[in-house]
Every structure is written in C-alpha cells, then in structure tokens.
Amino acid sequence: MAKAVLQLGELTCPSCMTKIQKAIVNQDGVSDVKVLFNAGKVKADFDESKTSADHLADVIKELGYEVLKVKVKELA
C-alpha cells in the first residue's frame, strides 16, 4: 500500500472537494481518500498493484482541476 499526496491548483468551492473525492474513491485499489479543501491537497491510500498516483492525478485532471505536484509515500 502507498499514499498519494496530490497538490492541486485552487479549489473554489466545497462541491469541488466532493466531486474529486467521489471520483478518486471509486478507482480500483483506492482504500481511503481525504480532500483537504483549505490546503488544496488530496491524500489517497492505494494498492500499487491496481492503480498509481499518476492515474489518480489523471482522474483529477479529467474533472478539470489542475494537479501541481504528485508525491508518493510507502505505507508500512
């Protein structure tokens, strides 16, 4: 398991947060998602054998949001 931390461009409303969270949590291999509205970050725990942080970033971009940075941390 790994944790993706994606830094987003400006989120303008709480409904943006909900839209992103629903799209990411529905991806195969994702077990937990937190969208931090004020920080402009998405944190997602995922199974690296089923998806990747880059794929999650692509899902967010397809929704029309800017992904500025992608970081992956291995979970113990």
N, C-alpha and C positions, 0 to 999 in steps of 0.2 A: 504494500500500500504506500501511497505517496500523497502529499498535499500540494496542490497548486495554489499559488497566490498570484492573482492577476490584477495588476494596477490598471484601472480604467480611466478614460477621459471623464469629463464632467457628467455626473448623473443629475438630471434636472428635477426629478420627482420620485416619490416613493413607489409609484407604479412601475417605474423603470426597474427598480430593485426586484419587485415581484416577478416581472416578466423574465428577467435574467435568471432568477432563482429557479423558476419553473422549467426553463429551457435546460439548465445545467443538471438539475436533479433527475431529469428524465433521460439523461445519457447513460448508456450501458456502462457499468463499472463504477459509477459515482455513488458514494455512500452517504455523504454529508456535504451540504452547501451552506455557506454563510455569505450574504452580501452586506458589506459594511458601507451604508449609504454615505455617511459623512466623510469616510476615508477614501471612498471611491475604489474599494477593493472587493474582490470575490475570492473566497477561500473555499476550496473543494477537496475533499478526500476522495481518492480514486484508485482503482486497481489498474496498474500499468500494463497488465496483460490484456485489458479490454479497451482502454482509451488512453489518451495522452493529454498533457497540459496544452499542447498546441491545438489539438482538436477542440478542447473546451474554449480556447481563445477564438477559434474559427466560428464556433456556435454563437459566441457573443457578438462577433463582427457581423455575422449574418443577420442579427437582430438590429443592426445599425449603430452599435456602440463602438467606441474606439478602445483598443487594448494597447496600452503604452508599454507594459512590461510583464513578462511571464517568469515566475520563479517556481522551482520545484524543490520540495524538501521530502526526503525519505522518512517514513514513519517507522518507528521501532515496533 
